[in-house]
């Protein structure tokens, strides 16, 4: 009789699964006639299903808001002094899309490469050098199916020049007008093709950015949350736009789209000469006037509540 024996049970420890934070983003950058604009959504996905809102725009060394107002906020106010010049030597804004931990390390290394140079050309070269070095060092560590994605928009400001860069993996390229990154990038390009994007001012680029991000967030499930807007002026001021202004602009755009719908339908149906078209046109004009009046009321209320300083 063969004695009965049992095999020893070997317990293999289960390695913990690390959480991966993915900024499946829409981010936009604009090179303007008077500076640079970066904007991004805030939705981040953790482990593929949990969502949260986090900032995706980073500024180095720090935001540099306007220290004083150029214009009086109320009629009773005396005219304030002109704002003093901040005299910064370097401001860099980063907007990222991809694996969040990987992006944070990439931004850290890119900033070191930019800040270590003494002139603008050296800073541009330092950015590209550090990006390539970063991917050469860290990408081989990952297996083929686990390689993280990391795209960046980099706004580089100095007293002499400004430049906008798009970083896709290890490739760094200059942007002449505008660029988009993230999962909503192709959708954003579709909307941008409908607009005249040549020689935008910071003010116009801000409106375009809010409009495009609003449209993308409504259509791409992986994009969402609030919209953050970084303004980098040629004068050396860099600050985040006030959230209430962005929220109001999004609401104004929503109402404008609703108002223009009947007018487009009247034109498309060949009723351009009919009374119905004239009625639609007058209705559209009335809605525009209402939106303008509401905006003026909000601005007057805020002026009475106190002075607003960007970035405060």
Buried (B, 14 or more C-beta within 10 A) or exposed (E): EEEEEEEEEEEEEEEEEEEBBBBBBBBBBBBBEBBBBBBBBBBBBBEEEEEEEEEBBBBBEEBBBBEEBEEEBEEEEEEEEEBEEBEBEBBBBBBBBBBBBBBBBBBBBBBEBBBEBEEBEBBBBBBBBBBBEBBEEBBEEEEEEEBBBBBBBBBBBBBEEBBBBBBBBBEBEEBEBBBBBBBBBEBBEEBBEEEEBEEBBBEBBBBBBBBBBBBBBEEBEBBBBBBBBBBBBBEBBBBBBBEEBBEBBBEBBEBBEEBBEBBEEBEEEEBEEEEBBEEBBEEBEEBBEEBEEBEEEEBEEBBEEEBBBBBE
